[in-house]
Amino acid sequence: MARNGDNLLGLGGQRNTVSRGALRGGKKGGPTGPSAQAQDHRSELLRKLKEKNEKAKEDGGGE
């Protein structure tokens, strides 16, 4: 229970103010976005998909 009626924080004292960034790990700077490896993987998947679509069109157009 609180010591007095006005203190809504209870017996713990003052509230510590911590920024949201510090709560989330406090990362400062560094690369943002996908890594080079992820970009290479994505481009490889897109290339394979395009080749597959082109082959399907040549073979009959999906009919």
PDB file as gemmi writes it, atoms N, CA and C in Angstrom:
CRYST1    1.000    1.000    1.000  90.00  90.00  90.00 P 1                      
ATOM      1  N   MET A   1       0.840  -1.172   0.000  1.00  0.00           N  
ATOM      2  CA  MET A   1       0.000   0.000   0.000  1.00  0.00           C  
ATOM      3  C   MET A   1       0.886   1.236   0.000  1.00  0.00           C  
ATOM      4  N   ALA A   2       0.379   2.300  -0.527  1.00  0.00           N  
ATOM      5  CA  ALA A   2       1.144   3.539  -0.621  1.00  0.00           C  
ATOM      6  C   ALA A   2       1.258   4.218   0.737  1.00  0.00           C  
ATOM      7  N   ARG A   3       2.318   4.992   0.910  1.00  0.00           N  
ATOM      8  CA  ARG A   3       2.517   5.711   2.164  1.00  0.00           C  
ATOM      9  C   ARG A   3       1.475   6.794   2.348  1.00  0.00           C  
ATOM     10  N   ASN A   4       1.180   7.503   1.266  1.00  0.00           N  
ATOM     11  CA  ASN A   4       0.147   8.534   1.379  1.00  0.00           C  
ATOM     12  C   ASN A   4      -0.810   8.433   0.198  1.00  0.00           C  
ATOM     13  N   GLY A   5      -1.878   9.156   0.263  1.00  0.00           N  
ATOM     14  CA  GLY A   5      -2.918   9.063  -0.753  1.00  0.00           C  
ATOM     15  C   GLY A   5      -2.529   9.599  -2.112  1.00  0.00           C  
ATOM     16  N   ASP A   6      -1.558  10.548  -2.194  1.00  0.00           N  
ATOM     17  CA  ASP A   6      -1.226  11.131  -3.495  1.00  0.00           C  
ATOM     18  C   ASP A   6      -0.217  10.286  -4.276  1.00  0.00           C  
ATOM     19  N   ASN A   7       0.514   9.455  -3.613  1.00  0.00           N  
ATOM     20  CA  ASN A   7       1.595   8.724  -4.267  1.00  0.00           C  
ATOM     21  C   ASN A   7       1.021   7.495  -4.973  1.00  0.00           C  
ATOM     22  N   LEU A   8       0.871   7.586  -6.275  1.00  0.00           N  
ATOM     23  CA  LEU A   8       0.323   6.463  -7.038  1.00  0.00           C  
ATOM     24  C   LEU A   8       1.386   5.429  -7.385  1.00  0.00           C  
ATOM     25  N   LEU A   9       2.640   5.760  -7.107  1.00  0.00           N  
ATOM     26  CA  LEU A   9       3.715   4.841  -7.440  1.00  0.00           C  
ATOM     27  C   LEU A   9       3.989   3.844  -6.324  1.00  0.00           C  
ATOM     28  N   GLY A  10       3.373   3.994  -5.212  1.00  0.00           N  
ATOM     29  CA  GLY A  10       3.561   3.054  -4.122  1.00  0.00           C  
ATOM     30  C   GLY A  10       4.850   3.292  -3.371  1.00  0.00           C  
ATOM     31  N   LEU A  11       5.364   2.274  -2.726  1.00  0.00           N  
ATOM     32  CA  LEU A  11       6.544   2.409  -1.891  1.00  0.00           C  
ATOM     33  C   LEU A  11       7.839   2.359  -2.682  1.00  0.00           C  
ATOM     34  N   GLY A  12       7.760   2.069  -3.968  1.00  0.00           N  
ATOM     35  CA  GLY A  12       8.964   1.881  -4.762  1.00  0.00           C  
ATOM     36  C   GLY A  12       9.734   3.135  -5.055  1.00  0.00           C  
ATOM     37  N   GLY A  13       9.178   4.297  -4.875  1.00  0.00           N  
ATOM     38  CA  GLY A  13       9.899   5.526  -5.151  1.00  0.00           C  
ATOM     39  C   GLY A  13       9.623   6.039  -6.547  1.00  0.00           C  
ATOM     40  N   GLN A  14      10.584   6.740  -7.112  1.00  0.00           N  
ATOM     41  CA  GLN A  14      10.377   7.341  -8.422  1.00  0.00           C  
ATOM     42  C   GLN A  14      10.416   6.302  -9.524  1.00  0.00           C  
ATOM     43  N   ARG A  15       9.710   6.637 -10.571  1.00  0.00           N  
ATOM     44  CA  ARG A  15       9.667   5.766 -11.738  1.00  0.00           C  
ATOM     45  C   ARG A  15      10.914   6.017 -12.588  1.00  0.00           C  
ATOM     46  N   ASN A  16      11.549   4.953 -13.010  1.00  0.00           N  
ATOM     47  CA  ASN A  16      12.709   5.085 -13.894  1.00  0.00           C  
ATOM     48  C   ASN A  16      12.216   5.330 -15.314  1.00  0.00           C  
ATOM     49  N   THR A  17      12.744   6.348 -15.957  1.00  0.00           N  
ATOM     50  CA  THR A  17      12.360   6.617 -17.339  1.00  0.00           C  
ATOM     51  C   THR A  17      13.401   6.005 -18.256  1.00  0.00           C  
ATOM     52  N   VAL A  18      12.954   5.071 -19.072  1.00  0.00           N  
ATOM     53  CA  VAL A  18      13.824   4.379 -20.010  1.00  0.00           C  
ATOM     54  C   VAL A  18      13.240   4.554 -21.397  1.00  0.00           C  
ATOM     55  N   SER A  19      14.072   4.900 -22.344  1.00  0.00           N  
ATOM     56  CA  SER A  19      13.593   5.112 -23.704  1.00  0.00           C  
ATOM     57  C   SER A  19      13.149   3.790 -24.325  1.00  0.00           C  
ATOM     58  N   ARG A  20      12.314   3.894 -25.333  1.00  0.00           N  
ATOM     59  CA  ARG A  20      11.856   2.685 -26.019  1.00  0.00           C  
ATOM     60  C   ARG A  20      13.001   1.969 -26.695  1.00  0.00           C  
ATOM     61  N   GLY A  21      13.916   2.749 -27.251  1.00  0.00           N  
ATOM     62  CA  GLY A  21      15.069   2.137 -27.915  1.00  0.00           C  
ATOM     63  C   GLY A  21      15.901   1.315 -26.954  1.00  0.00           C  
ATOM     64  N   ALA A  22      16.085   1.813 -25.735  1.00  0.00           N  
ATOM     65  CA  ALA A  22      16.862   1.073 -24.742  1.00  0.00           C  
ATOM     66  C   ALA A  22      16.133  -0.207 -24.331  1.00  0.00           C  
ATOM     67  N   LEU A  23      14.833  -0.156 -24.269  1.00  0.00           N  
ATOM     68  CA  LEU A  23      14.066  -1.346 -23.915  1.00  0.00           C  
ATOM     69  C   LEU A  23      14.162  -2.411 -24.995  1.00  0.00           C  
ATOM     70  N   ARG A  24      14.289  -1.980 -26.235  1.00  0.00           N  
ATOM     71  CA  ARG A  24      14.331  -2.912 -27.360  1.00  0.00           C  
ATOM     72  C   ARG A  24      15.743  -3.394 -27.671  1.00  0.00           C  
ATOM     73  N   GLY A  25      16.714  -2.992 -26.923  1.00  0.00           N  
ATOM     74  CA  GLY A  25      18.063  -3.476 -27.138  1.00  0.00           C  
ATOM     75  C   GLY A  25      19.067  -2.376 -27.363  1.00  0.00           C  
ATOM     76  N   GLY A  26      18.622  -1.165 -27.599  1.00  0.00           N  
ATOM     77  CA  GLY A  26      19.515  -0.037 -27.725  1.00  0.00           C  
ATOM     78  C   GLY A  26      20.483  -0.110 -28.889  1.00  0.00           C  
ATOM     79  N   LYS A  27      20.082  -0.699 -29.997  1.00  0.00           N  
ATOM     80  CA  LYS A  27      20.965  -0.762 -31.154  1.00  0.00           C  
ATOM     81  C   LYS A  27      21.109   0.630 -31.742  1.00  0.00           C  
ATOM     82  N   LYS A  28      22.341   1.015 -31.989  1.00  0.00           N  
ATOM     83  CA  LYS A  28      22.594   2.319 -32.590  1.00  0.00           C  
ATOM     84  C   LYS A  28      23.343   2.107 -33.886  1.00  0.00           C  
ATOM     85  N   GLY A  29      22.808   2.638 -34.958  1.00  0.00           N  
ATOM     86  CA  GLY A  29      23.481   2.538 -36.241  1.00  0.00           C  
ATOM     87  C   GLY A  29      23.434   1.134 -36.790  1.00  0.00           C  
ATOM     88  N   GLY A  30      24.373   0.846 -37.644  1.00  0.00           N  
ATOM     89  CA  GLY A  30      24.446  -0.482 -38.227  1.00  0.00           C  
ATOM     90  C   GLY A  30      23.616  -0.565 -39.491  1.00  0.00           C  
ATOM     91  N   PRO A  31      23.786  -1.638 -40.223  1.00  0.00           N  
ATOM     92  CA  PRO A  31      23.070  -1.783 -41.497  1.00  0.00           C  
ATOM     93  C   PRO A  31      21.578  -1.998 -41.290  1.00  0.00           C  
ATOM     94  N   THR A  32      20.821  -1.444 -42.186  1.00  0.00           N  
ATOM     95  CA  THR A  32      19.385  -1.657 -42.163  1.00  0.00           C  
ATOM     96  C   THR A  32      18.983  -2.339 -43.457  1.00  0.00           C  
ATOM     97  N   GLY A  33      17.877  -3.023 -43.438  1.00  0.00           N  
ATOM     98  CA  GLY A  33      17.421  -3.719 -44.626  1.00  0.00           C  
ATOM     99  C   GLY A  33      18.014  -5.113 -44.713  1.00  0.00           C  
ATOM    100  N   PRO A  34      17.712  -5.799 -45.807  1.00  0.00           N  
ATOM    101  CA  PRO A  34      18.169  -7.178 -45.941  1.00  0.00           C  
ATOM    102  C   PRO A  34      19.680  -7.260 -46.131  1.00  0.00           C  
ATOM    103  N   SER A  35      20.256  -8.363 -45.709  1.00  0.00           N  
ATOM    104  CA  SER A  35      21.694  -8.570 -45.848  1.00  0.00           C  
ATOM    105  C   SER A  35      22.020  -8.885 -47.304  1.00  0.00           C  
ATOM    106  N   ALA A  36      23.284  -8.844 -47.633  1.00  0.00           N  
ATOM    107  CA  ALA A  36      23.719  -9.141 -48.996  1.00  0.00           C  
ATOM    108  C   ALA A  36      23.367 -10.581 -49.361  1.00  0.00           C  
ATOM    109  N   GLN A  37      23.493 -11.488 -48.391  1.00  0.00           N  
ATOM    110  CA  GLN A  37      23.169 -12.891 -48.653  1.00  0.00           C  
ATOM    111  C   GLN A  37      21.678 -13.047 -48.966  1.00  0.00           C  
ATOM    112  N   ALA A  38      20.835 -12.329 -48.235  1.00  0.00           N  
ATOM    113  CA  ALA A  38      19.392 -12.403 -48.478  1.00  0.00           C  
ATOM    114  C   ALA A  38      19.049 -11.832 -49.852  1.00  0.00           C  
ATOM    115  N   GLN A  39      19.719 -10.753 -50.247  1.00  0.00           N  
ATOM    116  CA  GLN A  39      19.470 -10.168 -51.564  1.00  0.00           C  
ATOM    117  C   GLN A  39      19.891 -11.122 -52.674  1.00  0.00           C  
ATOM    118  N   ASP A  40      21.031 -11.797 -52.493  1.00  0.00           N  
ATOM    119  CA  ASP A  40      21.488 -12.769 -53.485  1.00  0.00           C  
ATOM    120  C   ASP A  40      20.501 -13.922 -53.609  1.00  0.00           C  
ATOM    121  N   HIS A  41      20.010 -14.395 -52.481  1.00  0.00           N  
ATOM    122  CA  HIS A  41      19.046 -15.504 -52.473  1.00  0.00           C  
ATOM    123  C   HIS A  41      17.761 -15.100 -53.192  1.00  0.00           C  
ATOM    124  N   ARG A  42      17.300 -13.886 -52.925  1.00  0.00           N  
ATOM    125  CA  ARG A  42      16.069 -13.393 -53.552  1.00  0.00           C  
ATOM    126  C   ARG A  42      16.248 -13.273 -55.060  1.00  0.00           C  
ATOM    127  N   SER A  43      17.373 -12.718 -55.487  1.00  0.00           N  
ATOM    128  CA  SER A  43      17.598 -12.556 -56.927  1.00  0.00           C  
ATOM    129  C   SER A  43      17.695 -13.913 -57.616  1.00  0.00           C  
ATOM    130  N   GLU A  44      18.289 -14.888 -56.941  1.00  0.00           N  
ATOM    131  CA  GLU A  44      18.380 -16.238 -57.502  1.00  0.00           C  
ATOM    132  C   GLU A  44      16.984 -16.860 -57.643  1.00  0.00           C  
ATOM    133  N   LEU A  45      16.146 -16.685 -56.633  1.00  0.00           N  
ATOM    134  CA  LEU A  45      14.783 -17.219 -56.721  1.00  0.00           C  
ATOM    135  C   LEU A  45      13.995 -16.550 -57.844  1.00  0.00           C  
ATOM    136  N   LEU A  46      14.144 -15.237 -57.984  1.00  0.00           N  
ATOM    137  CA  LEU A  46      13.450 -14.532 -59.061  1.00  0.00           C  
ATOM    138  C   LEU A  46      13.924 -15.001 -60.431  1.00  0.00           C  
ATOM    139  N   ARG A  47      15.227 -15.227 -60.568  1.00  0.00           N  
ATOM    140  CA  ARG A  47      15.766 -15.708 -61.844  1.00  0.00           C  
ATOM    141  C   ARG A  47      15.187 -17.075 -62.190  1.00  0.00           C  
ATOM    142  N   LYS A  48      15.140 -17.978 -61.215  1.00  0.00           N  
ATOM    143  CA  LYS A  48      14.586 -19.316 -61.451  1.00  0.00           C  
ATOM    144  C   LYS A  48      13.111 -19.248 -61.819  1.00  0.00           C  
ATOM    145  N   LEU A  49      12.370 -18.358 -61.155  1.00  0.00           N  
ATOM    146  CA  LEU A  49      10.948 -18.221 -61.441  1.00  0.00           C  
ATOM    147  C   LEU A  49      10.714 -17.702 -62.860  1.00  0.00           C  
ATOM    148  N   LYS A  50      11.517 -16.725 -63.275  1.00  0.00           N  
ATOM    149  CA  LYS A  50      11.396 -16.208 -64.636  1.00  0.00           C  
ATOM    150  C   LYS A  50      11.694 -17.283 -65.665  1.00  0.00           C  
ATOM    151  N   GLU A  51      12.751 -18.073 -65.429  1.00  0.00           N  
ATOM    152  CA  GLU A  51      13.094 -19.162 -66.347  1.00  0.00           C  
ATOM    153  C   GLU A  51      11.963 -20.187 -66.428  1.00  0.00           C  
ATOM    154  N   LYS A  52      11.371 -20.490 -65.299  1.00  0.00           N  
ATOM    155  CA  LYS A  52      10.273 -21.455 -65.272  1.00  0.00           C  
ATOM    156  C   LYS A  52       9.068 -20.933 -66.056  1.00  0.00           C  
ATOM    157  N   ASN A  53       8.754 -19.648 -65.875  1.00  0.00           N  
ATOM    158  CA  ASN A  53       7.636 -19.050 -66.599  1.00  0.00           C  
ATOM    159  C   ASN A  53       7.887 -19.017 -68.104  1.00  0.00           C  
ATOM    160  N   GLU A  54       9.107 -18.685 -68.521  1.00  0.00           N  
ATOM    161  CA  GLU A  54       9.443 -18.654 -69.936  1.00  0.00           C  
ATOM    162  C   GLU A  54       9.340 -20.047 -70.548  1.00  0.00           C  
ATOM    163  N   LYS A  55       9.795 -21.052 -69.834  1.00  0.00           N  
ATOM    164  CA  LYS A  55       9.726 -22.428 -70.325  1.00  0.00           C  
ATOM    165  C   LYS A  55       8.278 -22.879 -70.455  1.00  0.00           C  
ATOM    166  N   ALA A  56       7.438 -22.502 -69.490  1.00  0.00           N  
ATOM    167  CA  ALA A  56       6.029 -22.878 -69.541  1.00  0.00           C  
ATOM    168  C   ALA A  56       5.350 -22.228 -70.750  1.00  0.00           C  
ATOM    169  N   LYS A  57       5.703 -20.983 -71.061  1.00  0.00           N  
ATOM    170  CA  LYS A  57       5.121 -20.302 -72.227  1.00  0.00           C  
ATOM    171  C   LYS A  57       5.537 -20.998 -73.524  1.00  0.00           C  
ATOM    172  N   GLU A  58       6.805 -21.415 -73.614  1.00  0.00           N  
ATOM    173  CA  GLU A  58       7.300 -22.083 -74.810  1.00  0.00           C  
ATOM    174  C   GLU A  58       6.650 -23.447 -75.001  1.00  0.00           C  
ATOM    175  N   ASP A  59       6.375 -24.146 -73.913  1.00  0.00           N  
ATOM    176  CA  ASP A  59       5.833 -25.506 -73.988  1.00  0.00           C  
ATOM    177  C   ASP A  59       4.350 -25.556 -74.312  1.00  0.00           C  
ATOM    178  N   GLY A  60       3.614 -24.496 -74.212  1.00  0.00           N  
ATOM    179  CA  GLY A  60       2.208 -24.572 -74.570  1.00  0.00           C  
ATOM    180  C   GLY A  60       1.346 -23.513 -73.938  1.00  0.00           C  
ATOM    181  N   GLY A  61       1.863 -22.670 -73.157  1.00  0.00           N  
ATOM    182  CA  GLY A  61       1.078 -21.586 -72.605  1.00  0.00           C  
ATOM    183  C   GLY A  61       0.121 -21.974 -71.508  1.00  0.00           C  
ATOM    184  N   GLY A  62       0.243 -23.140 -70.953  1.00  0.00           N  
ATOM    185  CA  GLY A  62      -0.589 -23.541 -69.820  1.00  0.00           C  
ATOM    186  C   GLY A  62      -1.991 -23.958 -70.191  1.00  0.00           C  
ATOM    187  N   GLU A  63      -2.181 -24.403 -71.443  1.00  0.00           N  
ATOM    188  CA  GLU A  63      -3.533 -24.852 -71.834  1.00  0.00           C  
ATOM    189  C   GLU A  63      -3.674 -26.334 -71.753  1.00  0.00           C  
TER     190      GLU A  63                                                      
END                                                                             
